[in-house]
Amino acid sequence: MRIFDIIKSELNSDKLKLEEEFERVVNDKSLATDDKVATIKNILMEIATIEMAFEKFKGYTTNEPDDELTKE
């Protein structure tokens, strides 16, 4: 479905933007170490959230049953 493609594209785009921001912060010589570490940690948390969202979305859009629902 087209809507699924749009969602996947948006998630990938958001992840790429964050990865570019990650690179920029890592290479920024003007940031203090503490600020750089805090910023990188926040960016990594956002990237991880997007990756988890993408995996969850894939789970919703495939025909395989969810392991949690099939456990007894």
PDB file of N, CA, C and O in Angstrom:
ATOM      1  N   MET A   1       0.833  -1.185   0.000  1.00  0.00           N
ATOM      2  CA  MET A   1       0.000   0.000   0.000  1.00  0.00           C
ATOM      3  C   MET A   1       0.879   1.250   0.000  1.00  0.00           C
ATOM      4  O   MET A   1       1.971   1.268   0.567  1.00  0.00           O
ATOM      5  N   ARG A   2       0.386   2.253  -0.629  1.00  0.00           N
ATOM      6  CA  ARG A   2       1.137   3.499  -0.748  1.00  0.00           C
ATOM      7  C   ARG A   2       1.407   4.144   0.611  1.00  0.00           C
ATOM      8  O   ARG A   2       2.494   4.675   0.836  1.00  0.00           O
ATOM      9  N   ILE A   3       0.438   4.105   1.509  1.00  0.00           N
ATOM     10  CA  ILE A   3       0.626   4.722   2.818  1.00  0.00           C
ATOM     11  C   ILE A   3       1.768   4.058   3.577  1.00  0.00           C
ATOM     12  O   ILE A   3       2.507   4.734   4.293  1.00  0.00           O
ATOM     13  N   PHE A   4       1.923   2.746   3.430  1.00  0.00           N
ATOM     14  CA  PHE A   4       3.017   2.035   4.093  1.00  0.00           C
ATOM     15  C   PHE A   4       4.366   2.503   3.555  1.00  0.00           C
ATOM     16  O   PHE A   4       5.320   2.683   4.311  1.00  0.00           O
ATOM     17  N   ASP A   5       4.431   2.696   2.246  1.00  0.00           N
ATOM     18  CA  ASP A   5       5.674   3.187   1.638  1.00  0.00           C
ATOM     19  C   ASP A   5       6.009   4.591   2.132  1.00  0.00           C
ATOM     20  O   ASP A   5       7.176   4.909   2.363  1.00  0.00           O
ATOM     21  N   ILE A   6       4.993   5.424   2.293  1.00  0.00           N
ATOM     22  CA  ILE A   6       5.212   6.782   2.779  1.00  0.00           C
ATOM     23  C   ILE A   6       5.737   6.754   4.210  1.00  0.00           C
ATOM     24  O   ILE A   6       6.668   7.487   4.545  1.00  0.00           O
ATOM     25  N   ILE A   7       5.148   5.918   5.047  1.00  0.00           N
ATOM     26  CA  ILE A   7       5.594   5.818   6.441  1.00  0.00           C
ATOM     27  C   ILE A   7       7.030   5.328   6.512  1.00  0.00           C
ATOM     28  O   ILE A   7       7.840   5.895   7.245  1.00  0.00           O
ATOM     29  N   LYS A   8       7.358   4.279   5.758  1.00  0.00           N
ATOM     30  CA  LYS A   8       8.734   3.778   5.749  1.00  0.00           C
ATOM     31  C   LYS A   8       9.705   4.840   5.264  1.00  0.00           C
ATOM     32  O   LYS A   8      10.792   4.996   5.820  1.00  0.00           O
ATOM     33  N   SER A   9       9.313   5.570   4.229  1.00  0.00           N
ATOM     34  CA  SER A   9      10.166   6.625   3.687  1.00  0.00           C
ATOM     35  C   SER A   9      10.390   7.734   4.719  1.00  0.00           C
ATOM     36  O   SER A   9      11.509   8.223   4.872  1.00  0.00           O
ATOM     37  N   GLU A  10       9.347   8.123   5.414  1.00  0.00           N
ATOM     38  CA  GLU A  10       9.462   9.171   6.434  1.00  0.00           C
ATOM     39  C   GLU A  10      10.361   8.725   7.592  1.00  0.00           C
ATOM     40  O   GLU A  10      11.190   9.500   8.069  1.00  0.00           O
ATOM     41  N   LEU A  11      10.199   7.492   8.035  1.00  0.00           N
ATOM     42  CA  LEU A  11      11.047   6.984   9.119  1.00  0.00           C
ATOM     43  C   LEU A  11      12.512   6.950   8.692  1.00  0.00           C
ATOM     44  O   LEU A  11      13.394   7.348   9.452  1.00  0.00           O
ATOM     45  N   ASN A  12      12.765   6.476   7.479  1.00  0.00           N
ATOM     46  CA  ASN A  12      14.143   6.446   6.971  1.00  0.00           C
ATOM     47  C   ASN A  12      14.716   7.845   6.828  1.00  0.00           C
ATOM     48  O   ASN A  12      15.884   8.070   7.145  1.00  0.00           O
ATOM     49  N   SER A  13      13.914   8.783   6.356  1.00  0.00           N
ATOM     50  CA  SER A  13      14.366  10.163   6.209  1.00  0.00           C
ATOM     51  C   SER A  13      14.723  10.767   7.564  1.00  0.00           C
ATOM     52  O   SER A  13      15.755  11.423   7.704  1.00  0.00           O
ATOM     53  N   ASP A  14      13.870  10.546   8.555  1.00  0.00           N
ATOM     54  CA  ASP A  14      14.154  11.056   9.900  1.00  0.00           C
ATOM     55  C   ASP A  14      15.438  10.461  10.461  1.00  0.00           C
ATOM     56  O   ASP A  14      16.226  11.161  11.097  1.00  0.00           O
ATOM     57  N   LYS A  15      15.645   9.176  10.226  1.00  0.00           N
ATOM     58  CA  LYS A  15      16.858   8.517  10.713  1.00  0.00           C
ATOM     59  C   LYS A  15      18.100   9.088  10.037  1.00  0.00           C
ATOM     60  O   LYS A  15      19.109   9.337  10.697  1.00  0.00           O
ATOM     61  N   LEU A  16      18.031   9.296   8.726  1.00  0.00           N
ATOM     62  CA  LEU A  16      19.169   9.866   8.001  1.00  0.00           C
ATOM     63  C   LEU A  16      19.503  11.268   8.490  1.00  0.00           C
ATOM     64  O   LEU A  16      20.677  11.618   8.614  1.00  0.00           O
ATOM     65  N   LYS A  17      18.493  12.065   8.765  1.00  0.00           N
ATOM     66  CA  LYS A  17      18.733  13.411   9.287  1.00  0.00           C
ATOM     67  C   LYS A  17      19.451  13.349  10.633  1.00  0.00           C
ATOM     68  O   LYS A  17      20.374  14.121  10.891  1.00  0.00           O
ATOM     69  N   LEU A  18      19.023  12.431  11.476  1.00  0.00           N
ATOM     70  CA  LEU A  18      19.661  12.292  12.784  1.00  0.00           C
ATOM     71  C   LEU A  18      21.090  11.782  12.658  1.00  0.00           C
ATOM     72  O   LEU A  18      21.969  12.208  13.407  1.00  0.00           O
ATOM     73  N   GLU A  19      21.328  10.874  11.720  1.00  0.00           N
ATOM     74  CA  GLU A  19      22.682  10.372  11.514  1.00  0.00           C
ATOM     75  C   GLU A  19      23.605  11.486  11.010  1.00  0.00           C
ATOM     76  O   GLU A  19      24.777  11.541  11.383  1.00  0.00           O
ATOM     77  N   GLU A  20      23.081  12.361  10.172  1.00  0.00           N
ATOM     78  CA  GLU A  20      23.873  13.503   9.719  1.00  0.00           C
ATOM     79  C   GLU A  20      24.165  14.449  10.881  1.00  0.00           C
ATOM     80  O   GLU A  20      25.275  14.970  10.993  1.00  0.00           O
ATOM     81  N   GLU A  21      23.181  14.671  11.740  1.00  0.00           N
ATOM     82  CA  GLU A  21      23.380  15.511  12.911  1.00  0.00           C
ATOM     83  C   GLU A  21      24.409  14.885  13.852  1.00  0.00           C
ATOM     84  O   GLU A  21      25.235  15.588  14.435  1.00  0.00           O
ATOM     85  N   PHE A  22      24.353  13.570  13.996  1.00  0.00           N
ATOM     86  CA  PHE A  22      25.327  12.843  14.807  1.00  0.00           C
ATOM     87  C   PHE A  22      26.746  13.102  14.299  1.00  0.00           C
ATOM     88  O   PHE A  22      27.641  13.419  15.083  1.00  0.00           O
ATOM     89  N   GLU A  23      26.946  12.966  12.999  1.00  0.00           N
ATOM     90  CA  GLU A  23      28.265  13.213  12.400  1.00  0.00           C
ATOM     91  C   GLU A  23      28.718  14.646  12.617  1.00  0.00           C
ATOM     92  O   GLU A  23      29.882  14.902  12.926  1.00  0.00           O
ATOM     93  N   ARG A  24      27.783  15.584  12.452  1.00  0.00           N
ATOM     94  CA  ARG A  24      28.129  16.990  12.640  1.00  0.00           C
ATOM     95  C   ARG A  24      28.592  17.254  14.073  1.00  0.00           C
ATOM     96  O   ARG A  24      29.584  17.950  14.289  1.00  0.00           O
ATOM     97  N   VAL A  25      27.879  16.701  15.041  1.00  0.00           N
ATOM     98  CA  VAL A  25      28.234  16.915  16.446  1.00  0.00           C
ATOM     99  C   VAL A  25      29.570  16.259  16.764  1.00  0.00           C
ATOM    100  O   VAL A  25      30.405  16.858  17.442  1.00  0.00           O
ATOM    101  N   VAL A  26      29.782  15.051  16.290  1.00  0.00           N
ATOM    102  CA  VAL A  26      31.042  14.353  16.544  1.00  0.00           C
ATOM    103  C   VAL A  26      32.226  15.171  16.021  1.00  0.00           C
ATOM    104  O   VAL A  26      33.272  15.236  16.666  1.00  0.00           O
ATOM    105  N   ASN A  27      32.060  15.783  14.871  1.00  0.00           N
ATOM    106  CA  ASN A  27      33.161  16.524  14.240  1.00  0.00           C
ATOM    107  C   ASN A  27      33.247  17.985  14.658  1.00  0.00           C
ATOM    108  O   ASN A  27      34.169  18.688  14.243  1.00  0.00           O
ATOM    109  N   ASP A  28      32.309  18.454  15.469  1.00  0.00           N
ATOM    110  CA  ASP A  28      32.286  19.855  15.892  1.00  0.00           C
ATOM    111  C   ASP A  28      33.336  20.090  16.976  1.00  0.00           C
ATOM    112  O   ASP A  28      33.225  19.577  18.090  1.00  0.00           O
ATOM    113  N   LYS A  29      34.348  20.867  16.633  1.00  0.00           N
ATOM    114  CA  LYS A  29      35.447  21.143  17.575  1.00  0.00           C
ATOM    115  C   LYS A  29      35.084  22.218  18.598  1.00  0.00           C
ATOM    116  O   LYS A  29      35.765  22.363  19.614  1.00  0.00           O
ATOM    117  N   SER A  30      34.018  22.968  18.336  1.00  0.00           N
ATOM    118  CA  SER A  30      33.679  24.078  19.221  1.00  0.00           C
ATOM    119  C   SER A  30      32.847  23.652  20.436  1.00  0.00           C
ATOM    120  O   SER A  30      32.738  24.406  21.402  1.00  0.00           O
ATOM    121  N   LEU A  31      32.268  22.464  20.395  1.00  0.00           N
ATOM    122  CA  LEU A  31      31.451  22.002  21.519  1.00  0.00           C
ATOM    123  C   LEU A  31      32.325  21.480  22.651  1.00  0.00           C
ATOM    124  O   LEU A  31      33.331  20.808  22.425  1.00  0.00           O
ATOM    125  N   ALA A  32      31.920  21.802  23.865  1.00  0.00           N
ATOM    126  CA  ALA A  32      32.594  21.244  25.036  1.00  0.00           C
ATOM    127  C   ALA A  32      32.301  19.745  25.105  1.00  0.00           C
ATOM    128  O   ALA A  32      31.259  19.288  24.633  1.00  0.00           O
ATOM    129  N   THR A  33      33.208  18.998  25.684  1.00  0.00           N
ATOM    130  CA  THR A  33      33.072  17.544  25.737  1.00  0.00           C
ATOM    131  C   THR A  33      31.770  17.117  26.403  1.00  0.00           C
ATOM    132  O   THR A  33      31.076  16.235  25.898  1.00  0.00           O
ATOM    133  N   ASP A  34      31.433  17.732  27.529  1.00  0.00           N
ATOM    134  CA  ASP A  34      30.194  17.363  28.223  1.00  0.00           C
ATOM    135  C   ASP A  34      28.964  17.621  27.357  1.00  0.00           C
ATOM    136  O   ASP A  34      28.045  16.802  27.312  1.00  0.00           O
ATOM    137  N   ASP A  35      28.953  18.760  26.671  1.00  0.00           N
ATOM    138  CA  ASP A  35      27.831  19.085  25.787  1.00  0.00           C
ATOM    139  C   ASP A  35      27.765  18.116  24.609  1.00  0.00           C
ATOM    140  O   ASP A  35      26.687  17.686  24.197  1.00  0.00           O
ATOM    141  N   LYS A  36      28.929  17.785  24.082  1.00  0.00           N
ATOM    142  CA  LYS A  36      28.992  16.867  22.944  1.00  0.00           C
ATOM    143  C   LYS A  36      28.462  15.492  23.344  1.00  0.00           C
ATOM    144  O   LYS A  36      27.677  14.889  22.614  1.00  0.00           O
ATOM    145  N   VAL A  37      28.893  15.001  24.504  1.00  0.00           N
ATOM    146  CA  VAL A  37      28.451  13.685  24.971  1.00  0.00           C
ATOM    147  C   VAL A  37      26.940  13.675  25.185  1.00  0.00           C
ATOM    148  O   VAL A  37      26.262  12.738  24.763  1.00  0.00           O
ATOM    149  N   ALA A  38      26.409  14.702  25.832  1.00  0.00           N
ATOM    150  CA  ALA A  38      24.969  14.779  26.091  1.00  0.00           C
ATOM    151  C   ALA A  38      24.183  14.830  24.783  1.00  0.00           C
ATOM    152  O   ALA A  38      23.164  14.155  24.638  1.00  0.00           O
ATOM    153  N   THR A  39      24.656  15.623  23.842  1.00  0.00           N
ATOM    154  CA  THR A  39      23.975  15.738  22.550  1.00  0.00           C
ATOM    155  C   THR A  39      24.010  14.427  21.788  1.00  0.00           C
ATOM    156  O   THR A  39      22.999  14.012  21.222  1.00  0.00           O
ATOM    157  N   ILE A  40      25.155  13.772  21.768  1.00  0.00           N
ATOM    158  CA  ILE A  40      25.285  12.491  21.068  1.00  0.00           C
ATOM    159  C   ILE A  40      24.368  11.442  21.698  1.00  0.00           C
ATOM    160  O   ILE A  40      23.721  10.675  20.985  1.00  0.00           O
ATOM    161  N   LYS A  41      24.311  11.408  23.016  1.00  0.00           N
ATOM    162  CA  LYS A  41      23.421  10.452  23.687  1.00  0.00           C
ATOM    163  C   LYS A  41      21.960  10.694  23.300  1.00  0.00           C
ATOM    164  O   LYS A  41      21.215   9.745  23.056  1.00  0.00           O
ATOM    165  N   ASN A  42      21.557  11.954  23.244  1.00  0.00           N
ATOM    166  CA  ASN A  42      20.178  12.276  22.856  1.00  0.00           C
ATOM    167  C   ASN A  42      19.897  11.866  21.413  1.00  0.00           C
ATOM    168  O   ASN A  42      18.837  11.319  21.111  1.00  0.00           O
ATOM    169  N   ILE A  43      20.843  12.133  20.533  1.00  0.00           N
ATOM    170  CA  ILE A  43      20.671  11.750  19.130  1.00  0.00           C
ATOM    171  C   ILE A  43      20.573  10.231  19.007  1.00  0.00           C
ATOM    172  O   ILE A  43      19.726   9.723  18.273  1.00  0.00           O
ATOM    173  N   LEU A  44      21.433   9.507  19.719  1.00  0.00           N
ATOM    174  CA  LEU A  44      21.388   8.044  19.662  1.00  0.00           C
ATOM    175  C   LEU A  44      20.067   7.498  20.188  1.00  0.00           C
ATOM    176  O   LEU A  44      19.545   6.521  19.651  1.00  0.00           O
ATOM    177  N   MET A  45      19.523   8.115  21.229  1.00  0.00           N
ATOM    178  CA  MET A  45      18.217   7.674  21.740  1.00  0.00           C
ATOM    179  C   MET A  45      17.121   7.897  20.701  1.00  0.00           C
ATOM    180  O   MET A  45      16.227   7.065  20.544  1.00  0.00           O
ATOM    181  N   GLU A  46      17.194   9.025  19.991  1.00  0.00           N
ATOM    182  CA  GLU A  46      16.214   9.295  18.948  1.00  0.00           C
ATOM    183  C   GLU A  46      16.348   8.299  17.790  1.00  0.00           C
ATOM    184  O   GLU A  46      15.344   7.826  17.257  1.00  0.00           O
ATOM    185  N   ILE A  47      17.578   7.985  17.408  1.00  0.00           N
ATOM    186  CA  ILE A  47      17.807   7.006  16.343  1.00  0.00           C
ATOM    187  C   ILE A  47      17.275   5.637  16.764  1.00  0.00           C
ATOM    188  O   ILE A  47      16.617   4.956  15.977  1.00  0.00           O
ATOM    189  N   ALA A  48      17.557   5.238  17.994  1.00  0.00           N
ATOM    190  CA  ALA A  48      17.071   3.951  18.496  1.00  0.00           C
ATOM    191  C   ALA A  48      15.546   3.909  18.518  1.00  0.00           C
ATOM    192  O   ALA A  48      14.951   2.878  18.205  1.00  0.00           O
ATOM    193  N   THR A  49      14.916   5.008  18.881  1.00  0.00           N
ATOM    194  CA  THR A  49      13.457   5.074  18.898  1.00  0.00           C
ATOM    195  C   THR A  49      12.896   4.895  17.495  1.00  0.00           C
ATOM    196  O   THR A  49      11.921   4.169  17.304  1.00  0.00           O
ATOM    197  N   ILE A  50      13.501   5.546  16.520  1.00  0.00           N
ATOM    198  CA  ILE A  50      13.043   5.411  15.137  1.00  0.00           C
ATOM    199  C   ILE A  50      13.234   3.977  14.649  1.00  0.00           C
ATOM    200  O   ILE A  50      12.356   3.419  13.992  1.00  0.00           O
ATOM    201  N   GLU A  51      14.391   3.378  14.975  1.00  0.00           N
ATOM    202  CA  GLU A  51      14.631   1.996  14.560  1.00  0.00           C
ATOM    203  C   GLU A  51      13.614   1.044  15.186  1.00  0.00           C
ATOM    204  O   GLU A  51      13.133   0.127  14.520  1.00  0.00           O
ATOM    205  N   MET A  52      13.285   1.256  16.459  1.00  0.00           N
ATOM    206  CA  MET A  52      12.273   0.409  17.112  1.00  0.00           C
ATOM    207  C   MET A  52      10.899   0.630  16.477  1.00  0.00           C
ATOM    208  O   MET A  52      10.138  -0.320  16.293  1.00  0.00           O
ATOM    209  N   ALA A  53      10.586   1.874  16.147  1.00  0.00           N
ATOM    210  CA  ALA A  53       9.314   2.176  15.496  1.00  0.00           C
ATOM    211  C   ALA A  53       9.232   1.490  14.132  1.00  0.00           C
ATOM    212  O   ALA A  53       8.188   0.959  13.751  1.00  0.00           O
ATOM    213  N   PHE A  54      10.343   1.510  13.409  1.00  0.00           N
ATOM    214  CA  PHE A  54      10.366   0.870  12.098  1.00  0.00           C
ATOM    215  C   PHE A  54      10.150  -0.639  12.222  1.00  0.00           C
ATOM    216  O   PHE A  54       9.393  -1.227  11.450  1.00  0.00           O
ATOM    217  N   GLU A  55      10.811  -1.256  13.187  1.00  0.00           N
ATOM    218  CA  GLU A  55      10.640  -2.697  13.399  1.00  0.00           C
ATOM    219  C   GLU A  55       9.210  -3.022  13.814  1.00  0.00           C
ATOM    220  O   GLU A  55       8.639  -4.008  13.348  1.00  0.00           O
ATOM    221  N   LYS A  56       8.632  -2.208  14.678  1.00  0.00           N
ATOM    222  CA  LYS A  56       7.248  -2.419  15.104  1.00  0.00           C
ATOM    223  C   LYS A  56       6.310  -2.270  13.917  1.00  0.00           C
ATOM    224  O   LYS A  56       5.377  -3.056  13.752  1.00  0.00           O
ATOM    225  N   PHE A  57       6.560  -1.262  13.091  1.00  0.00           N
ATOM    226  CA  PHE A  57       5.740  -1.047  11.903  1.00  0.00           C
ATOM    227  C   PHE A  57       5.831  -2.241  10.962  1.00  0.00           C
ATOM    228  O   PHE A  57       4.823  -2.690  10.418  1.00  0.00           O
ATOM    229  N   LYS A  58       7.053  -2.754  10.771  1.00  0.00           N
ATOM    230  CA  LYS A  58       7.212  -3.946   9.931  1.00  0.00           C
ATOM    231  C   LYS A  58       6.418  -5.101  10.501  1.00  0.00           C
ATOM    232  O   LYS A  58       5.811  -5.865   9.750  1.00  0.00           O
ATOM    233  N   GLY A  59       6.411  -5.242  11.818  1.00  0.00           N
ATOM    234  CA  GLY A  59       5.639  -6.305  12.450  1.00  0.00           C
ATOM    235  C   GLY A  59       4.145  -6.165  12.196  1.00  0.00           C
ATOM    236  O   GLY A  59       3.440  -7.160  12.025  1.00  0.00           O
ATOM    237  N   TYR A  60       3.675  -4.949  12.171  1.00  0.00           N
ATOM    238  CA  TYR A  60       2.254  -4.716  11.905  1.00  0.00           C
ATOM    239  C   TYR A  60       1.885  -4.965  10.455  1.00  0.00           C
ATOM    240  O   TYR A  60       0.741  -5.304  10.151  1.00  0.00           O
ATOM    241  N   THR A  61       2.845  -4.800   9.560  1.00  0.00           N
ATOM    242  CA  THR A  61       2.529  -4.886   8.137  1.00  0.00           C
ATOM    243  C   THR A  61       2.897  -6.218   7.501  1.00  0.00           C
ATOM    244  O   THR A  61       2.690  -6.401   6.302  1.00  0.00           O
ATOM    245  N   THR A  62       3.438  -7.154   8.278  1.00  0.00           N
ATOM    246  CA  THR A  62       3.722  -8.481   7.735  1.00  0.00           C
ATOM    247  C   THR A  62       2.637  -9.443   8.189  1.00  0.00           C
ATOM    248  O   THR A  62       1.856  -9.129   9.087  1.00  0.00           O
ATOM    249  N   ASN A  63       2.591 -10.589   7.581  1.00  0.00           N
ATOM    250  CA  ASN A  63       1.561 -11.574   7.902  1.00  0.00           C
ATOM    251  C   ASN A  63       1.967 -12.554   8.995  1.00  0.00           C
ATOM    252  O   ASN A  63       1.190 -13.435   9.362  1.00  0.00           O
ATOM    253  N   GLU A  64       3.189 -12.404   9.518  1.00  0.00           N
ATOM    254  CA  GLU A  64       3.645 -13.305  10.545  1.00  0.00           C
ATOM    255  C   GLU A  64       2.990 -12.958  11.870  1.00  0.00           C
ATOM    256  O   GLU A  64       2.847 -11.779  12.191  1.00  0.00           O
ATOM    257  N   PRO A  65       2.581 -13.971  12.659  1.00  0.00           N
ATOM    258  CA  PRO A  65       1.962 -13.675  13.959  1.00  0.00           C
ATOM    259  C   PRO A  65       2.978 -13.124  14.940  1.00  0.00           C
ATOM    260  O   PRO A  65       4.160 -13.466  14.887  1.00  0.00           O
ATOM    261  N   ASP A  66       2.513 -12.276  15.830  1.00  0.00           N
ATOM    262  CA  ASP A  66       3.356 -11.692  16.870  1.00  0.00           C
ATOM    263  C   ASP A  66       3.651 -12.757  17.913  1.00  0.00           C
ATOM    264  O   ASP A  66       2.729 -13.401  18.415  1.00  0.00           O
ATOM    265  N   ASP A  67       4.933 -12.955  18.248  1.00  0.00           N
ATOM    266  CA  ASP A  67       5.321 -13.977  19.225  1.00  0.00           C
ATOM    267  C   ASP A  67       4.640 -13.786  20.562  1.00  0.00           C
ATOM    268  O   ASP A  67       4.264 -14.767  21.204  1.00  0.00           O
ATOM    269  N   GLU A  68       4.470 -12.550  20.998  1.00  0.00           N
ATOM    270  CA  GLU A  68       3.867 -12.281  22.294  1.00  0.00           C
ATOM    271  C   GLU A  68       2.403 -12.726  22.308  1.00  0.00           C
ATOM    272  O   GLU A  68       1.902 -13.186  23.335  1.00  0.00           O
ATOM    273  N   LEU A  69       1.733 -12.591  21.194  1.00  0.00           N
ATOM    274  CA  LEU A  69       0.319 -12.952  21.136  1.00  0.00           C
ATOM    275  C   LEU A  69       0.111 -14.461  21.046  1.00  0.00           C
ATOM    276  O   LEU A  69      -0.941 -14.958  21.447  1.00  0.00           O
ATOM    277  N   THR A  70       1.083 -15.190  20.533  1.00  0.00           N
ATOM    278  CA  THR A  70       0.921 -16.620  20.344  1.00  0.00           C
ATOM    279  C   THR A  70       1.451 -17.438  21.516  1.00  0.00           C
ATOM    280  O   THR A  70       1.267 -18.655  21.551  1.00  0.00           O
ATOM    281  N   LYS A  71       2.106 -16.786  22.477  1.00  0.00           N
ATOM    282  CA  LYS A  71       2.619 -17.506  23.653  1.00  0.00           C
ATOM    283  C   LYS A  71       1.468 -17.841  24.585  1.00  0.00           C
ATOM    284  O   LYS A  71       0.527 -17.062  24.734  1.00  0.00           O
ATOM    285  N   GLU A  72       1.551 -18.983  25.195  1.00  0.00           N
ATOM    286  CA  GLU A  72       0.524 -19.371  26.159  1.00  0.00           C
ATOM    287  C   GLU A  72       1.151 -19.661  27.482  1.00  0.00           C
ATOM    288  O   GLU A  72       0.452 -20.007  28.434  1.00  0.00           O
TER     289      GLU A  72
END
